[in-house]
Each structure stands twice: as C-alpha cells, then as structure tokens.
Amino acid sequence: MILDGKKTSELIVKQVAKEVSNLPEPITLAIILVGKNPASQVYVKNKIKACNEAGIGVKDYRLDEKATQKEVLQIIHDCNKDVTVNGILVQLPLPSHLDQDLIINAIDPKKDVDGLTIINQGRLFNGMEAIIPATPKGVITLLQKYFIDISGKNALVIGRSNLVGKPLALLLLQKNATVTVAHSKTTNLKEVAKRADILVAAVGKPNFVTGDMVKKEAVVVDVGINKVEGKIVGDVDFQEVKEVASYITPVPKGVGPMTIASLLENIICCYKMQVKDRELLN
Ligand SMILES: NC(=O)c1ccc[n+]([C@@H]2O[C@H](COP(=O)([O-])OP(=O)(O)OC[C@H]3O[C@@H](n4cnc5c(N)ncnc54)[C@H](OP(=O)(O)O)[C@@H]3O)[C@@H](O)[C@H]2O)c1
C-alpha cells in the first residue's frame, strides 16, 4: 500500500490554514537563500507556495552567492528582534565560504523552524518540547496518519545526518522502536536491513535499497531525492520493493510534501512558543 504523502500533506496544509486564520495576528516566515543553487531555488519556491496556501506571510531574502557572513548574520539578528517575524529558515546548503553552524545557531531557537540549532537538537535529545526538523517530523506524522505501529518494532534508519537520520532515529526511539542507524561504514547492511520492520532510507543514492534487502511486509520510507536523467527518484528501488513491503512511500509525492507540511506546523509551534514567552514577561 502506498503511503500517500501528497494527500496527507494537503490535509495538514488545510488544517494549518484554518489554525492560521483563527490566530489573533498574522504570522510570518523569513526565508534566507544565499546564491542560486537550482535545487535550493525549487525548494524555496515550494515553501513560499505552501506558506501562501496556508495564509502565512513570507519575508523573502535573496542574497548574492558572494554574500559575507556578516551580511547573513545581520539579517538573522534583525529577524530575531522583529516581533512580526515568527520563523527563520536558512536554506541549506550554504556556499562553502560561510560557516553553516555559526549561522544556524545565530537563529533564536524559538524562531528556528527547521529545528537545527543546538538548542532544539539538545531539547529533542532530552525528550523536551522542541522544534523538530521538518523531514523526520513528516515521516513520523505520515506513519501515524496510516496507524502504523512503531512501538516494539525493529526500525532501521539508513543515514545519520543531523538533518534527517539522527533526529529521525531519536523520534523512533521516543516512540519505543528498537532503532538501528546505518551509515557508510556499516558492514552487512543487507542482513541488518532484512531484520527491519520499518526501514527508512535517507542516503542520497538512487535505488540504493533493493527488494532483496527488505523483510516481507516491512514498512519502507524513502526520504531520498535524487535526479537521474532529469527525473526525481528516491533511494529505494520502488518497483522491486513495492512487491515485498506492506507500505511504501513513493518519490515524488511521499516524504517531500510531508516535509513542507511539517514546516508549516513548525511555524505555528514557533509562534505559540513566542506567545508563551510574551505572556510570561507580562
Ligand atoms: N524528502 C525531503 O524533504 C528531504 C529532506 C532532506 C533530505 N532529503 C534527501 O534525503 C537524502 C539524505 O539527505 P541527508 O541530508 O541526510 O544526506 P547526507 O547528509 O548526505 O547523509 C547521507 C547519509 O547516508 C549515509 N550513506 C552514504 N552512503 C552510504 C552507504 N553506502 N551505506 C549506508 N549509508 C550510507 C552517509 O553515511 P556517513 O555519515 O558515514 O557518511 C550519511 O549518513 C538525500 O537524497 C536528500 O536529498 C530529502
């Protein structure tokens, strides 16, 4: 069965739009894009479109490829101070002359819609209230919307990035899965994969997960976005694996739209944290 990220995300966007329309004030996301990376431009365009659909305002900062660290930091500091800006998103990757860690961690954690500051990552690690990175959050939401049991299952996450693999492993652990994280140095991946009831691929390699790696009736989630001969494909060989899996996400229309829907939810989470803060101070 297909885990339909597109349909599920459309329902979430509608819910967010309703919630936004009931808020006492408008909410706004600041998006900072440095340079002209074609994939980043497409991602930013999609994020702006989703914000428009949900009634969320956007402050769109486009900086030259050669923008200095100081210029980027100045925009972040201004947005941190601006009470009309509720979320700040720095589109990654940044050009190599910029210090990504420094820039991300300059964002006020209560405006960190991508959940990438060390504060939000530390909060997630500790099981505290946190802004969760949109892709792992979207994966968990999709599994939950299809009533897929996570508790007690063997879950394998292939990939250990701070953006996807590590936070997703923590979320699955919070949901009481027995979690294994595989990476480029993992040996006998096929054997490890064969034991997984839930298998998530976040590798960045087209058709990396093949049918013979998947346990019968496993749930397979494909996070990968790869361009092959002008077409977008995932990390999972969909044709092979769909014959073995009980549930599988397609690419496109799987995790991608769930990521955008989760980003919108995160903007509301940020707004609510800011309101709580204001109330505490008054
Ligand atoms: N759908 C969405 O919305 C969305 C959002 C974000 C990312 N993505 C996509 O998801 C994929 C992963 O993204 P990412 O940012 O996590 O990528 P990343 O930072 O490049 O991480 C890739 C991970 O895969 C591991 N890996 C590489 N080769 C492997 C191998 N042969 N066997 C096992 N593991 C291997 C790497 O291991 P090491 O740590 O050992 O190097 C690394 O941990 C990409 O295709 C990306 O475009 C999609």
The ligand as a Gaussian input file, in Angstrom:
#p B3LYP/6-31G(d) Opt

LIG

0 1
 N       12.236000      14.469000       1.149000
 C       12.740000      15.557000       1.735000
 O       12.044000      16.500000       2.050000
 C       14.201000      15.569000       2.024000
 C       14.732000      16.415000       3.015000
 C       16.093000      16.334000       3.289000
 C       16.896000      15.480000       2.553000
 N       16.347000      14.718000       1.564000
 C       17.132000      13.755000       0.788000
 O       17.451000      12.670000       1.647000
 C       18.727000      12.133000       1.297000
 C       19.614000      12.185000       2.524000
 O       19.754000      13.525000       2.934000
 P       20.798000      13.965000       4.055000
 O       20.776000      15.445000       4.133000
 O       20.554000      13.163000       5.280000
 O       22.158000      13.482000       3.315000
 P       23.652000      13.404000       3.851000
 O       23.933000      14.448000       4.845000
 O       24.493000      13.333000       2.603000
 O       23.714000      11.981000       4.605000
 C       23.690000      10.793000       3.891000
 C       23.869000       9.657000       4.860000
 O       23.880000       8.440000       4.102000
 C       24.950000       7.647000       4.552000
 N       25.461000       6.789000       3.473000
 C       26.121000       7.170000       2.365000
 N       26.474000       6.079000       1.652000
 C       26.031000       5.001000       2.337000
 C       26.112000       3.620000       2.138000
 N       26.740000       3.098000       1.078000
 N       25.548000       2.794000       3.052000
 C       24.916000       3.302000       4.144000
 N       24.819000       4.616000       4.401000
 C       25.372000       5.454000       3.512000
 C       26.030000       8.604000       4.995000
 O       26.902000       7.945000       5.898000
 P       28.179000       8.669000       6.587000
 O       27.612000       9.501000       7.704000
 O       29.003000       7.538000       7.068000
 O       28.822000       9.496000       5.514000
 C       25.194000       9.714000       5.634000
 O       24.972000       9.465000       6.998000
 C       19.203000      12.981000       0.118000
 O       18.798000      12.337000      -1.082000
 C       18.436000      14.269000       0.272000
 O       18.250000      14.955000      -0.959000
 C       15.028000      14.734000       1.316000

